[in-house]
């Protein structure tokens, strides 16, 4: 039974179970005593389930005044054998959707914390002082991965709503403090898919700086209280631009592949059908520019993030956060390239002095960088 592990008498008081769990958690931190933490967490979940069972028995029983006690489970046929339940070798398994729905004790707590976070966002101190959010780091349920994920998404959404409705943004130090509790930067792509660029860009721009996560995580693990400090924000990550010479070589490589493909797929069959037509070469000249623009539009926002020439030479196209361009952003880039091509004689010389970030890159706020710099 879990009561011995939690060092409390049998009870159906969920708050008492959580208090006991929080006290024991200080002695069995997951980083210092993983085995002890797993045993404690199992006992905690078992105690919550037994308390829920006791509430159900009390609800549907005529003898509702009989107090809950461990004696009710002394019959071996009725006792639930927790030790025989299969467990994964790696430790505690995340709750499934069905288990999360049945674990009713976490939902009121989640709603309560979300409301407290929204209240915090409505105050000047909550917007500027990370210490106003310290109540989150002392919540033991934050160690539950599902609970942490749900709360992290709710807080992120509340911050985004606050900015969209009133234009008010929390101080970057507050965002970094919350990031170390919920690991938003580790789920960057997931959040971009869920909230879109408009909801994520400004938040992740504030988070793109190095902070000391160990001190902040110490509060979540039951250690000493966190003393957050305000740090200065940093700019967007430094990008290693591909040189003008390499980009020119990539452009010529793309043209070679493109002209070869057009000659084989369009001009060749046309010559077979109309061998005496003198304008067959005209089709090659006319179809190459739009075919190149279409190639750039499709390939640079694809998972490759590069045309064939750029890809072979180790280059990739990204936005200011080092991520793949969405289609609308790449369309803007193609239009800027087309406009600059109208004055190609002047632009060709001008681009040589722009240190790898060409004119249409600057207009569209995009970057062509060396791929190995993105992996370092």
N, C-alpha and C positions, 0 to 999 in steps of 0.2 A: 504493500500500500504506500502511497506517496507521502502520507503525513509524517512518517518518520524522517524522510529525507528533508522535508520542509520544516521539521521541528515545531509543528503545531498540532493541536488536537483535530480530529475529524470535524469538518465544518462545511456548510454550504454558502458561507459568506465569501463572495468572490473578492471583495476588497481585502479581506484578511489574507487570502491566498496570495494575492499580488504583493502585499506588504512583506509577507514572509519570503516570497521569491526575490524581491528586490534586496532584502537584507542578506540572503544567502548568496546572491549574485556578486556581492562585494568580495566574498571569500573564494568564489569559483569563477574567475574571469575567463573568457574563452581563449585569450592569448596565453594565460599563465597555467591554467588547468583545464585543457580541452575535455578530458574524460569526465572530470567532476562537473563541468558545465553541462555536458550532454545528459548526465544522470539527473542533474537538477532540472534541466529543461523538460525532460520526460516526466519527472514527478510533477512539475508545474502543470503541464498539459493534462495529465491524468487527474490531478486534483480538480481542475476546472471542469472536466467531463463528469467526474463523480458529483460535483456540486450541482451541475446541470441536471443530472439524473435524479438527485435528491429533490430538486425543485419540482421536477415533473411528478415524482411520487407524491410529493406534498399536495400538488394541485389536484391530482385525480384520486386521492385517497380520502376516505371519510374521516380518518384519524389525522387530520392536518396539524393537530397540536402536539404530536409526538416528535420530539427533537431528533434531528439527524445524528446518527452515531455510527461508528465503525462496526458496531455489533451487527448491524443489518446485513453485513457482507461476510459474516463468519461462516456461513454455509458454503462448503467448497463447490457445490453445484451452482450456486448463484454468484460466487466471486469471479470477477473477471481477471483472467491470468494475463497480466500485462507483459510478463517476461517472455511469453511464447510468441509475441507479435514479431513478425519479421522486420528487420531493420537493414538499411543499406550500410555497407562498410564505411562509407565516408562520413557517417554521423547522422545528424538530424535532417529529415527530408522536408522540403517546403510543402506547405499545405496546398491541397488541391482546391479547385473552385468550390466543390461541395463542402469541404471541411471549412473553408473560409466563410461560407454562407451560414453553416451551422454554429460557428464559433461566435455566438451573439454577443459575448462580452467585449469583443474587440471593436465592434461597430459603434457603440455609443462613445467609446474612448476616442476612436478615430474622428467622429463628428465633433466631439468636444474639442479636440486638439486643432482641428481645422478652423473652428469658430474662434478659438483663442489666437490662432495665427492671423486670421482676418482682422481681429481686434488690434493685434500688434501692428499690422500694416496701416491702421487708421490713426496711429499715434506717432508723434515726431520721434520719440525715443525708439520705437520699434523700427522706424525707417532708417535710423542713423546709428544705433548702438547694438552690436551683436549680443551684448550681455542681456538684452531684453528677451532674447530667444533661448536663454539657457534652460528654460523649462523643458525644452525638447530633449536636450542631452541627458536629462535625469529620468527619462521615460524608458523603463526596461523593455517595453514592447518594441522599441526601435530595433532591437536585435533580431526580431522576427523579419525575415527577408520580405515576405509578402506585405506585412504591415508597413515596413519601411518604404517599400515601393509605392504603395497606395497613398501614404501620407506625403511622400516626396512629390508625387504627381499633383496632388491636391494643392500643396503649398506653391508649387511652380505655377499652376493655373491661377491661383489667387494673386500672385505677384504680377502675372501677365495681365489679368483683368484690371488690376489697380492701375497699371501703366496705360492701358488702352482707354479706360474710362476717365481718368483724371490727369494723365501725363506724369504722375508722381512715380519715381523710381527709388527703391531702397539704395542705401549706400553700398558700394562694391564690397566693403568689408562684411556687411550683413549677408550678401549673396554668397561670398566665399565661405562664411561660417555655415550656412545652410547646405552648401555644396558638399562640405566635408561630412555632414550628417547623412545626406541622401545620395551622394555620388552622381550628381547630374552630369558632370563632364564624362563620366564613364558610360553614360547612356545617351550620349549626344545625338546619335543618328535616330534613335527611337523617339527622342523628344522632338526632333525636327520633323519626323513623319507625323507625329501626333498634333503638335502645336503650330507647325509651319514656320517659315523663315521670319515672318513679322513678329511672332511671339518668342522666338528663340535668339535671334541675332544679338540684340542688345544685352540679354542676360549672359550669353556665353562669351561675349566680348569682355564683359566685366570679370568673368571667371578665368580668362586665359592669363593667369599669372600664377607663379609658384607660391604656395603657402605651406606651413608646417602642419601636416595633417595629424601627426602623432598626438600632439597636445590636445587637439580638438576631439579626436576619437576617444581620448582617455575618459572624458565625461560620459560618453555613451556606454563604455564598458564598466561603469560603476566605480571609477577611480575618483581622483580629486576633482573638485569643480573646475570648470574651464574658465580661464580668464582671457576672453578674446580681446584682441587689439585691432585697431584700425590701421590698415596698410594702404599705401598708395597704389592706385590702379596702374596697370601696365598697358601698353599698346598692343595691337594685334601681333600675332606671332611673326617673327622674321622669316621671310621667304627667300629662297635661293633662286634668283631669276635665271632662266636659260639665256645664253648669250645671243646677240643678234646674228652672229655667224652661224650658230647651230640652228637657229630658227629659219634662216634663209636656206640652209641645206635641207631642212625638213620640208620647207615649201616646195623646193625643186623635186624632192623625192615624191611628194604627194602628186605633183603635176605629172611626173613620169608614170606613176601607177594609173593615174586618171586618164591620161592620153592613151595609154596602152589599152585600158579597158574600153574606152569609147571606140578606138580603132577596131577592136575585135568584135564588140557587140553592136555597134551602129554603122560605122563607115564600111566595114568589111561586108556585112550582109547587103548594104545599100549598093555597093559596087557590083555584087553578084546579080542583083535585080536590075540595075541600070548601069551596065558597063560603059556606056558611051556618054553618061551624064558628066559634064565637066565641073559641076558644083559639089562633088562628093567631099572634096577637102574643105569646102565651106562649112559643112555640117560639123566637122571636127573643130573648127575655129569657133563656131557659134555656141556649141554645146559645152565646151570646156569650162568657161567661167561660171555659169549657173550650176553645173555639176559639182564644181569645187566648193561653192558656197553651200550647197546641199550636203556635201560630204562633211564639211566643218560643222554645220548645224546639228547633224545627227551624231557624229562621232564624239565631239567634245563634251556632250552632255550624257554620253553613254557610260557604262561602267569602266570603259577604257580611259575616258577623259582625255582623249587625244586622237588626232588623225593618224593614219598609218605611218607617215613620216615622223611625226613627233614621237609616237610610241616606239618606233625602232631606235630612235636616238635618245630614248630615256627621258622624255619630257611629258608633263601632264598639265592640264588646265584646271585651275581652282579659283574659288572666290577668296575673299580676304581672310576667311577663317580656315583656309586649306581644305575646303570641302568641294564636292562636285557641283557644277553649275546646274540649276534647274533649266528647263527648256526656255522659259521666258527670258532668263538672264543670258543664255547663250544666243538667243535671237537678237538681243540688244548688241551683243558682241559682234555678231555677223553683220548687222546693219552699220555699226561703227567702222568695221573693216571695209565694207563696200563704199561708205562715204569717203574714207581716207584714200581709197583706191582711185578716186576720181582725180586726185592730184598726186598720182603715184611718183612722179619725178621728184617733186619737192619732198614728199613724205619719205621716200626711200633714203634720201640724204639725212633728213631730220631724225629718223629712227636710229640712225647710227650713233647719235649722241645721247640717246635716252637710256643707256645702260641696261638693256635687256627688257625694259618695260615699254613697249611700243605705244604709239599714239592711240590705237584702237583699244589697247589694254587699259589705258588710263581713262578713256571715255566711258568704257563699260565697267570699270572697277573690277577687272579680272586679271589673272596672273598666269603666265606660263613659266613653270618652275621645273627644276631637275627632279626626277622621280625619287632618286636616292635621298635627297634632302627631306622629302616627305616621310620617309621611313626611318630616319635617324631620330 
